[in-house]
Amino acid sequence: MQHEEVKKRTPVVLLHHPLHNPPSRLKTLVEGLTDADELTAHLRSARRTHGLVLHGHLHRRQSKILAHDHAGVRVVGATSASLHHEDPNRMAGFNVYEIETDGVVSCVDARVFDADQKTFSVIAIPEL
């Protein structure tokens, strides 16, 4: 049984590759996480009511909930911090995560670089 204070903490797992693999086995072997299914099963079995898995590699903003019986862990992909791209979901920027005092991740937004204005604008991260 976990101590009550430990239950409030928000686990954050950092990965280079995303938890979801490309559709082809060959592409997974070259670009993916060969143990993605095992890691996903482990994260689901932890039965945390909250948490984050952060990844890059795809250079694309995306978010999804890794659901289980008690709630879910949010899986978030980030872009490159320096990539200039026409697509706002690939344009340079960074993500901001708001975590409440009870450990629940309440908000995840992206700050996207606007090359014309030389500023950052706030956008929602697309859900998968």
DSSP file (Angstrom, degrees, kcal/mol; ACC not computed):
  #  RESIDUE AA STRUCTURE BP1 BP2  ACC     N-H-->O    O-->H-N    N-H-->O    O-->H-N    TCO  KAPPA ALPHA  PHI   PSI    X-CA   Y-CA   Z-CA
    1    1 A M              0   0    0      0, 0.0     2,-0.2     0, 0.0     0, 0.0   0.000 360.0 360.0 360.0 133.6    0.0    0.0    0.0
    2    2 A Q        -     0   0    0      1,-0.1     2,-0.1     2,-0.1     5,-0.0  -0.498 360.0-105.3 -81.8 148.7    1.4    3.4   -1.0
    3    3 A H     >  -     0   0    0     -2,-0.2     4,-1.8     1,-0.1     3,-0.5  -0.439  32.4-117.5 -64.8 144.5    1.8    6.3    1.5
    4    4 A E  H  > S+     0   0    0      1,-0.2     4,-1.0     2,-0.2    -1,-0.1   0.854 114.0  53.3 -56.9 -38.9   -0.9    8.9    0.9
    5    5 A E  H  > S+     0   0    0      1,-0.2     4,-0.6     2,-0.2     3,-0.3   0.864 107.1  51.7 -66.3 -35.2    1.6   11.6    0.0
    6    6 A V  H >4 S+     0   0    0     -3,-0.5     3,-1.0     1,-0.2    -1,-0.2   0.882 103.3  58.7 -68.2 -37.5    3.2    9.4   -2.6
    7    7 A K  H 3< S+     0   0    0     -4,-1.8    -1,-0.2     1,-0.2    42,-0.2   0.797 102.0  56.0 -60.8 -28.0   -0.3    8.8   -4.2
    8    8 A K  H 3< S+     0   0    0     -4,-1.0    -1,-0.2    -3,-0.3    -2,-0.2   0.703  87.0 100.8 -77.7 -19.9   -0.6   12.6   -4.7
    9    9 A R  S << S-     0   0    0     -3,-1.0    41,-0.1    -4,-0.6    92,-0.0  -0.294  72.0-129.4 -70.2 152.2    2.6   12.8   -6.7
   10   10 A T        -     0   0    0     94,-0.1     2,-0.2    41,-0.1    41,-0.2  -0.884  18.1-143.5-104.8 108.7    2.5   13.0  -10.5
   11   11 A P        -     0   0    0      0, 0.0    41,-2.4     0, 0.0     2,-0.4  -0.495  14.5-164.8 -70.8 140.0    4.7   10.5  -12.2
   12   12 A V  E     -a   52   0A   0     39,-0.2     2,-0.5    -2,-0.2    41,-0.2  -0.990   2.8-166.5-128.2 121.9    6.4   11.9  -15.4
   13   13 A V  E     -a   53   0A   0     39,-2.7    41,-3.1    -2,-0.4     2,-0.5  -0.933   7.0-155.8-109.9 127.4    8.0    9.5  -17.8
   14   14 A L  E     +a   54   0A   0     -2,-0.5     2,-0.3    39,-0.2    41,-0.2  -0.906  19.2 168.7-107.4 127.0   10.3   10.9  -20.5
   15   15 A L  E     -a   55   0A   0     39,-3.0    41,-0.5    -2,-0.5     4,-0.1  -0.939  35.2-147.2-130.9 153.0   10.8    9.0  -23.7
   16   16 A H  S    S+     0   0    0     -2,-0.3    40,-1.4    39,-0.2    -1,-0.2   0.920  90.0  49.8 -79.7 -51.6   12.3    9.8  -27.1
   17   17 A H  S    S-     0   0    0     38,-0.1    40,-0.1    40,-0.1    15,-0.1  -0.549  93.5-109.8 -86.5 151.0   10.0    7.6  -29.1
   18   18 A P        -     0   0    0      0, 0.0    15,-0.3     0, 0.0    -1,-0.1  -0.309  22.4-117.6 -73.4 163.5    6.2    7.7  -28.7
   19   19 A L  S    S+     0   0    0     34,-0.1     2,-0.5    13,-0.1    21,-0.2   0.773  98.8  71.6 -71.4 -27.1    4.2    4.8  -27.0
   20   20 A H  S    S-     0   0    0     12,-0.0    17,-0.0    20,-0.0    13,-0.0  -0.786  78.2-146.4 -94.8 134.2    2.3    4.2  -30.2
   21   21 A N        -     0   0    0     -2,-0.5     7,-0.1     1,-0.1     4,-0.1  -0.526  24.5 -90.4 -96.2 161.3    4.3    2.6  -33.0
   22   22 A P        -     0   0    0      0, 0.0    -1,-0.1     0, 0.0     6,-0.1  -0.250  43.7-108.7 -60.6 159.0    4.1    3.0  -36.8
   23   23 A P  S    S+     0   0    0      0, 0.0     2,-0.3     0, 0.0    -2,-0.1   0.799  97.9  72.6 -65.4 -28.2    1.7    0.6  -38.5
   24   24 A S  S  > S-     0   0    0      1,-0.1     4,-1.9     2,-0.0     5,-0.1  -0.691  74.1-140.9 -94.0 142.8    4.5   -1.5  -40.2
   25   25 A R  H  > S+     0   0    0     -2,-0.3     4,-2.3     2,-0.2     5,-0.2   0.879 103.9  53.9 -63.8 -39.5    6.7   -3.8  -38.2
   26   26 A L  H  > S+     0   0    0      1,-0.2     4,-1.6     2,-0.2    -1,-0.2   0.929 109.3  47.0 -62.3 -45.9    9.7   -2.8  -40.3
   27   27 A K  H  >>S+     0   0    0      1,-0.2     4,-3.4     2,-0.2     5,-0.5   0.868 110.4  54.0 -65.2 -35.1    9.2    0.9  -39.5
   28   28 A T  H  X5S+     0   0    0     -4,-1.9     4,-2.2     3,-0.2    -1,-0.2   0.915 107.1  50.7 -62.9 -42.9    8.7    0.1  -35.8
   29   29 A L  H  <5S+     0   0    0     -4,-2.3    -1,-0.2     1,-0.2    -2,-0.2   0.845 119.9  36.3 -63.4 -33.5   12.1   -1.7  -35.8
   30   30 A V  H  <5S+     0   0    0     -4,-1.6    -2,-0.2    -5,-0.2    -1,-0.2   0.878 139.3   9.6 -86.0 -41.5   13.8    1.3  -37.4
   31   31 A E  H  <5S+     0   0    0     -4,-3.4    -3,-0.2    -5,-0.2    -2,-0.2   0.470 111.4  74.7-121.1  -5.2   11.9    4.2  -35.8
   32   32 A G  S  <<S-     0   0    0     -4,-2.2     2,-0.7    -5,-0.5   -11,-0.1  -0.219  82.2 -92.0-107.7-169.4    9.7    2.8  -33.0
   33   33 A L    >   -     0   0    0    -15,-0.3     3,-1.8     1,-0.1     4,-0.2  -0.918  28.7-160.5-104.0 107.3    9.7    1.5  -29.5
   34   34 A T  T 3  S+     0   0    0     -2,-0.7     3,-0.2     1,-0.3    -1,-0.1   0.750  92.4  44.3 -65.7 -22.0   10.0   -2.3  -29.7
   35   35 A D  T 3> S+     0   0    0      1,-0.2     4,-2.4     2,-0.1    -1,-0.3   0.003  75.6 120.5-108.2  29.0    8.7   -2.8  -26.2
   36   36 A A  H <> S+     0   0    0     -3,-1.8     4,-2.7     1,-0.2     5,-0.2   0.885  73.4  52.2 -60.0 -40.7    5.8   -0.2  -26.5
   37   37 A D  H  > S+     0   0    0     -3,-0.2     4,-2.3    -4,-0.2    -1,-0.2   0.912 111.1  46.8 -64.4 -41.5    3.1   -2.8  -25.8
   38   38 A E  H  > S+     0   0    0      2,-0.2     4,-2.3     1,-0.2    -2,-0.2   0.907 113.8  47.8 -66.6 -41.8    4.9   -4.0  -22.6
   39   39 A L  H  X S+     0   0    0     -4,-2.4     4,-2.6     2,-0.2    -2,-0.2   0.916 111.8  50.2 -65.4 -42.5    5.4   -0.4  -21.4
   40   40 A T  H  X S+     0   0    0     -4,-2.7     4,-2.4    -5,-0.2    -2,-0.2   0.921 110.7  49.4 -60.9 -44.4    1.8    0.5  -22.1
   41   41 A A  H  X S+     0   0    0     -4,-2.3     4,-2.2     1,-0.2    -1,-0.2   0.905 111.3  49.7 -62.3 -41.3    0.6   -2.5  -20.2
   42   42 A H  H  X S+     0   0    0     -4,-2.3     4,-1.2     2,-0.2    -2,-0.2   0.922 110.6  49.2 -63.9 -44.3    2.8   -1.6  -17.2
   43   43 A L  H  < S+     0   0    0     -4,-2.6     5,-0.5     1,-0.2     4,-0.4   0.896 112.8  47.9 -63.1 -39.4    1.6    2.0  -17.2
   44   44 A R  H >< S+     0   0    0     -4,-2.4     3,-1.1     1,-0.2    -1,-0.2   0.877 109.2  53.4 -67.4 -37.0   -2.0    0.8  -17.3
   45   45 A S  H 3< S+     0   0    0     -4,-2.2    -1,-0.2     1,-0.2    -2,-0.2   0.716  92.3  72.8 -73.3 -19.1   -1.4   -1.7  -14.5
   46   46 A A  T 3< S-     0   0    0     -4,-1.2    -1,-0.2    -3,-0.3    -2,-0.2   0.742  88.9-150.7 -66.8 -21.4    0.0    1.0  -12.2
   47   47 A R    <   +     0   0    0     -3,-1.1     2,-0.2    -4,-0.4    -3,-0.1   0.828  29.4 168.5  55.3  37.9   -3.6    2.3  -11.9
   48   48 A R        -     0   0    0     -5,-0.5    -1,-0.2     1,-0.1    22,-0.1  -0.568  37.0-143.7 -76.6 144.1   -2.5    5.9  -11.3
   49   49 A T  S    S+     0   0    0     -2,-0.2    23,-0.5   -42,-0.2     2,-0.3   0.588  82.9   9.9 -82.4  -9.6   -5.3    8.4  -11.5
   50   50 A H  S    S+     0   0    0    -41,-0.1     2,-0.3    21,-0.1    23,-0.2  -0.983  70.1 123.4-160.3 164.6   -2.9   10.9  -13.1
   51   51 A G        -     0   0    0     -2,-0.3    23,-2.2    21,-0.2     2,-0.4  -0.859  39.4-111.2 156.5 172.4    0.5   11.2  -14.7
   52   52 A L  E     -ab  12  74A   0    -41,-2.4   -39,-2.7    -2,-0.3     2,-0.5  -0.993   9.6-167.3-135.0 139.4    2.4   12.2  -17.9
   53   53 A V  E     -ab  13  75A   0     21,-2.5    23,-2.8    -2,-0.4     2,-0.4  -0.987  21.6-167.2-119.7 117.2    4.3   10.4  -20.5
   54   54 A L  E     +ab  14  76A   0    -41,-3.1   -39,-3.0    -2,-0.5     2,-0.3  -0.880  12.5 165.5-110.6 135.6    6.2   12.9  -22.6
   55   55 A H  E     -ab  15  77A   0     21,-2.4    23,-2.0    -2,-0.4   -39,-0.2  -0.933  18.3-176.3-143.3 166.2    7.9   12.1  -25.9
   56   56 A G        +     0   0    0    -40,-1.4     2,-2.9   -41,-0.5     4,-0.1   0.085  46.5 102.8-123.8-122.3    9.4   13.7  -29.0
   57   57 A H  S    S+     0   0    0      1,-0.2   -40,-0.1   -40,-0.1   -41,-0.1  -0.199  83.3  62.7  66.0 -47.4   10.8   11.9  -32.1
   58   58 A L  S    S-     0   0    0     -2,-2.9    -1,-0.2     2,-0.2     3,-0.1   0.688  91.8-140.9 -80.3 -17.1    7.8   12.7  -34.3
   59   59 A H        +     0   0    0     19,-0.5     2,-0.3     1,-0.2    20,-0.3   0.903  64.8 114.5  55.4  43.2    8.3   16.5  -34.1
   60   60 A R        -     0   0    0     18,-0.8     2,-0.4    19,-0.1    30,-0.2  -0.997  69.7-121.1-144.6 135.9    4.5   16.8  -33.9
   61   61 A R        +     0   0    0     28,-2.8     2,-0.3    -2,-0.3    17,-0.2  -0.625  49.5 143.3 -76.1 130.9    2.2   18.1  -31.1
   62   62 A Q  E     -C   77   0A   0     15,-1.2    15,-3.2    -2,-0.4     2,-0.3  -0.970  25.8-166.0-163.9 155.7   -0.3   15.4  -30.1
   63   63 A S  E     +Cd  76 127A   0     63,-2.1    65,-3.0    -2,-0.3     2,-0.3  -0.997  10.5 164.7-146.4 146.5   -2.0   14.2  -27.0
   64   64 A K  E     -C   75   0A   0     11,-2.0    11,-3.3    -2,-0.3     2,-0.5  -0.980  34.3-114.9-155.4 160.0   -4.0   11.2  -25.9
   65   65 A I  E     -C   74   0A   0     -2,-0.3     2,-1.3     9,-0.2     9,-0.2  -0.870  14.8-146.7 -99.4 126.2   -5.2    9.6  -22.7
   66   66 A L  E     -C   73   0A   0      7,-3.5     7,-1.7    -2,-0.5     2,-0.1  -0.763  35.7-155.2 -87.6  91.7   -3.8    6.2  -21.9
   67   67 A A  E     +C   72   0A   0     -2,-1.3     2,-0.3     5,-0.2     5,-0.2  -0.333  26.2 161.0 -80.0 150.4   -7.0    5.0  -20.2
   68   68 A H  E >   -C   71   0A   0      3,-2.2     3,-0.6   -20,-0.1   -23,-0.1  -0.855  57.3 -75.8-147.8-175.8   -7.5    2.4  -17.5
   69   69 A D  T 3  S+     0   0    0     -2,-0.3     3,-0.1     1,-0.2    -2,-0.0   0.778 126.4  41.4 -59.3 -31.1  -10.2    1.6  -15.0
   70   70 A H  T 3  S-     0   0    0    -22,-0.1     2,-0.3     1,-0.1    -1,-0.2   0.647 127.4 -72.0 -98.1 -15.6   -9.3    4.3  -12.6
   71   71 A A  E <   - C   0  68A   0     -3,-0.6    -3,-2.2    -5,-0.1     2,-0.3  -0.851  63.0 -94.2 162.5-119.1   -8.6    7.3  -14.9
   72   72 A G  E     - C   0  67A   0    -23,-0.5     2,-0.4    -2,-0.3    -5,-0.2  -0.961  12.8-109.9 178.4 163.8   -5.6    7.6  -17.2
   73   73 A V  E     - C   0  66A   0     -7,-1.7    -7,-3.5    -2,-0.3     2,-0.4  -0.908  36.6-126.1-107.3 134.2   -2.2    8.9  -17.9
   74   74 A R  E     -bC  52  65A   0    -23,-2.2   -21,-2.5    -2,-0.4     2,-0.5  -0.698  17.7-157.4 -85.4 129.6   -1.8   11.7  -20.5
   75   75 A V  E     -bC  53  64A   0    -11,-3.3   -11,-2.0    -2,-0.4     2,-0.4  -0.936  15.9-174.5-106.9 122.0    0.7   10.9  -23.3
   76   76 A V  E     -bC  54  63A   0    -23,-2.8   -21,-2.4    -2,-0.5     2,-0.4  -0.967  13.7-155.1-127.7 129.9    2.0   14.1  -25.0
   77   77 A G  E     -bC  55  62A   0    -15,-3.2   -15,-1.2    -2,-0.4     2,-0.3  -0.798  13.7-156.4 -99.6 144.2    4.2   14.5  -28.0
   78   78 A A        -     0   0    0    -23,-2.0   -18,-0.8    -2,-0.4   -19,-0.5  -0.803   9.0-128.3-117.7 158.8    6.3   17.6  -28.5
   79   79 A T        -     0   0    0     -2,-0.3     2,-0.2   -20,-0.3   -19,-0.1  -0.324  42.5 -78.6 -89.7 178.8    7.8   19.3  -31.5
   80   80 A S        -     0   0    0     10,-0.4    13,-0.8   -21,-0.2     3,-0.2  -0.560  34.7-133.4 -72.4 146.1   11.4   20.4  -32.1
   81   81 A A  S    S+     0   0    0     11,-0.2    -1,-0.1    -2,-0.2    11,-0.1   0.587 103.3  33.7 -77.4  -8.8   12.2   23.6  -30.3
   82   82 A S  S    S+     0   0    0     10,-0.1     2,-0.5     2,-0.0    -1,-0.2   0.403  83.4 119.5-128.0   2.5   13.9   25.0  -33.5
   83   83 A L        -     0   0    0     -3,-0.2     9,-2.3     7,-0.1     2,-0.6  -0.594  48.0-153.0 -78.3 122.5   11.9   23.6  -36.5
   84   84 A H        +     0   0    0     -2,-0.5     2,-0.3     7,-0.2     7,-0.1  -0.857  31.7 157.9 -92.0 122.6   10.4   26.2  -38.7
   85   85 A H        -     0   0    0     -2,-0.6     6,-0.1     2,-0.1     5,-0.1  -0.986  50.5-129.0-146.9 150.0    7.3   24.6  -40.4
   86   86 A E  S    S+     0   0    0     -2,-0.3    -1,-0.1     4,-0.1     5,-0.1   0.844  91.9  80.3 -67.6 -34.8    4.1   25.7  -42.1
   87   87 A D  S >> S-     0   0    0      1,-0.2     3,-2.2    -3,-0.1     4,-1.5  -0.633  75.0-147.0 -78.0 121.1    2.0   23.4  -39.9
   88   88 A P  T 34 S+     0   0    0      0, 0.0    -1,-0.2     0, 0.0    25,-0.1   0.751  98.4  61.6 -61.3 -22.5    1.4   24.9  -36.5
   89   89 A N  T 34 S+     0   0    0      1,-0.2   -28,-2.8   -29,-0.1    -2,-0.1   0.472 115.0  33.1 -82.3   0.0    1.5   21.4  -35.0
   90   90 A R  T <4 S+     0   0    0     -3,-2.2   -10,-0.4   -30,-0.2    -1,-0.2   0.467  93.4 112.6-123.7 -12.9    5.0   21.0  -36.2
   91   91 A M  S  < S-     0   0    0     -4,-1.5    -7,-0.2     1,-0.1   -12,-0.1  -0.251  81.8 -81.5 -64.4 149.9    6.3   24.6  -35.8
   92   92 A A  S    S+     0   0    0     -9,-2.3    21,-2.9    20,-0.1     2,-0.3  -0.101  78.8 102.4 -49.5 145.0    8.9   25.3  -33.2
   93   93 A G  E     -E  112   0B   0    -13,-0.8     2,-0.3    19,-0.2    19,-0.2  -0.986  54.8-106.9 168.4-164.2    7.7   25.8  -29.7
   94   94 A F  E     -E  111   0B   0     17,-2.1    17,-3.6    -2,-0.3     2,-0.3  -0.977  22.9-116.7-152.6 160.4    7.3   24.2  -26.3
   95   95 A N  E     -E  110   0B   0     -2,-0.3     2,-0.4    15,-0.2    15,-0.2  -0.746  16.4-151.8-102.9 149.9    4.6   22.7  -24.1
   96   96 A V  E     -E  109   0B   0     13,-3.1    13,-2.1    -2,-0.3     2,-0.5  -0.987   9.3-161.0-122.0 129.7    3.4   24.0  -20.7
   97   97 A Y  E     -E  108   0B   0     -2,-0.4     2,-0.6    11,-0.2    11,-0.2  -0.941   3.3-157.0-115.1 126.0    1.9   21.5  -18.2
   98   98 A E  E     -E  107   0B   0      9,-3.1     8,-1.9    -2,-0.5     9,-1.3  -0.905  11.6-173.1-103.5 124.0   -0.3   22.7  -15.3
   99   99 A I  E     -E  105   0B   0     -2,-0.6     6,-0.2     6,-0.2     5,-0.1  -0.971  16.2-136.7-120.7 124.2   -0.4   20.3  -12.4
  100  100 A E    >   -     0   0    0      4,-2.9     3,-2.2    -2,-0.5     0, 0.0  -0.192  31.3-100.6 -73.1 167.2   -2.7   20.9   -9.5
  101  101 A T  T 3  S+     0   0    0      1,-0.3    -1,-0.1     2,-0.1    -2,-0.0   0.750 124.4  57.5 -63.0 -23.3   -1.7   20.5   -5.8
  102  102 A D  T 3  S-     0   0    0      2,-0.1    -1,-0.3   -93,-0.0    -2,-0.0   0.410 122.2-107.4 -86.5   3.6   -3.5   17.1   -5.8
  103  103 A G  S <  S+     0   0    0     -3,-2.2     2,-0.3     1,-0.3    -2,-0.1   0.344  72.8 140.0  92.3  -6.2   -1.2   16.0   -8.7
  104  104 A V        -     0   0    0    -54,-0.1    -4,-2.9    -5,-0.1     2,-0.9  -0.539  56.5-125.9 -75.2 134.2   -3.9   16.0  -11.4
  105  105 A V  E     +E   99   0B   0     -2,-0.3    -6,-0.2    -6,-0.2     3,-0.1  -0.709  34.7 175.2 -78.7 108.6   -2.7   17.4  -14.8
  106  106 A S  E     +     0   0B   0     -8,-1.9     2,-0.3    -2,-0.9    -1,-0.2   0.736  57.9  13.6 -92.6 -24.0   -5.3   20.1  -15.3
  107  107 A C  E     -E   98   0B   0     -9,-1.3    -9,-3.1     2,-0.0     2,-0.4  -0.979  48.6-174.5-157.0 138.2   -4.0   21.7  -18.5
  108  108 A V  E     +E   97   0B   0     -2,-0.3    17,-0.7   -11,-0.2     2,-0.3  -0.963  22.6 163.1-133.6 116.4   -1.6   21.0  -21.3
  109  109 A D  E     -EF  96 124B   0    -13,-2.1   -13,-3.1    -2,-0.4     2,-0.4  -0.872  28.6-128.6-128.4 162.2   -1.0   23.8  -23.9
  110  110 A A  E     -EF  95 123B   0     13,-2.7    13,-2.3    -2,-0.3     2,-0.6  -0.875   4.8-147.2-111.3 146.0    1.6   24.6  -26.5
  111  111 A R  E     -EF  94 122B   0    -17,-3.6   -17,-2.1    -2,-0.4     2,-0.4  -0.967  25.1-163.2-108.1 114.4    3.4   27.8  -27.1
  112  112 A V  E     -EF  93 121B   0      9,-3.1     9,-2.6    -2,-0.6   -19,-0.2  -0.848  18.9-118.2-108.3 132.2    4.0   28.0  -30.8
  113  113 A F  E     - F   0 120B   0    -21,-2.9     2,-0.7    -2,-0.4     7,-0.2  -0.483  17.4-154.2 -70.3 130.8    6.6   30.3  -32.3
  114  114 A D  E  >> - F   0 119B   0      5,-3.6     4,-2.1    -2,-0.2     5,-1.1  -0.914   5.2-165.6-104.7 104.5    5.1   32.9  -34.7
  115  115 A A  T  45S+     0   0    0     -2,-0.7    -1,-0.1     1,-0.2     5,-0.0   0.829  85.1  51.2 -64.0 -33.5    8.0   33.8  -37.1
  116  116 A D  T  45S+     0   0    0      1,-0.2    -1,-0.2    -3,-0.1    -2,-0.0   0.925 120.9  32.1 -69.7 -44.0    6.3   36.9  -38.4
  117  117 A Q  T  45S-     0   0    0      2,-0.1    -2,-0.2     0, 0.0    -1,-0.2   0.615  98.6-133.5 -88.0 -14.0    5.6   38.4  -35.0
  118  118 A K  T  <5S+     0   0    0     -4,-2.1     2,-0.2     1,-0.3    -3,-0.2   0.880  72.2 101.3  58.6  40.1    8.6   37.0  -33.3
  119  119 A T  E   <S-F  114   0B   0     -5,-1.1    -5,-3.6    -7,-0.1     2,-0.4  -0.792  73.7-107.0-137.0 179.8    6.4   35.9  -30.4
  120  120 A F  E     -F  113   0B   0     -7,-0.2     2,-0.3    -2,-0.2    -7,-0.2  -0.939  25.6-159.2-114.3 138.4    4.8   32.7  -29.1
  121  121 A S  E     -F  112   0B   0     -9,-2.6    -9,-3.1    -2,-0.4     2,-0.5  -0.856  20.8-118.0-113.1 154.4    1.0   32.0  -29.3
  122  122 A V  E     +F  111   0B   0     -2,-0.3     2,-0.3   -11,-0.2   -11,-0.2  -0.776  37.9 169.1 -93.2 128.3   -0.9   29.6  -27.2
  123  123 A I  E     -F  110   0B   0    -13,-2.3   -13,-2.7    -2,-0.5     2,-0.2  -0.954  36.0-107.6-133.2 157.1   -2.7   26.7  -28.9
  124  124 A A  E     -F  109   0B   0     -2,-0.3   -15,-0.2   -15,-0.2     3,-0.0  -0.540  36.1-116.3 -76.5 148.8   -4.4   23.5  -27.8
  125  125 A I        -     0   0    0    -17,-0.7   -63,-0.1    -2,-0.2   -17,-0.1  -0.776  36.5-109.7 -87.3 126.9   -2.5   20.3  -28.4
  126  126 A P        -     0   0    0      0, 0.0   -63,-2.1     0, 0.0     2,-0.3  -0.269  28.3-130.8 -60.1 138.5   -4.5   18.1  -30.8
  127  127 A E  B      d   63   0A   0    -65,-0.2   -63,-0.2     1,-0.1    -3,-0.0  -0.698 360.0 360.0 -88.2 139.8   -6.0   14.9  -29.3
  128  128 A L              0   0    0    -65,-3.0   -64,-0.2    -2,-0.3    -1,-0.1   0.439 360.0 360.0 -85.5 360.0   -5.5   11.6  -31.0
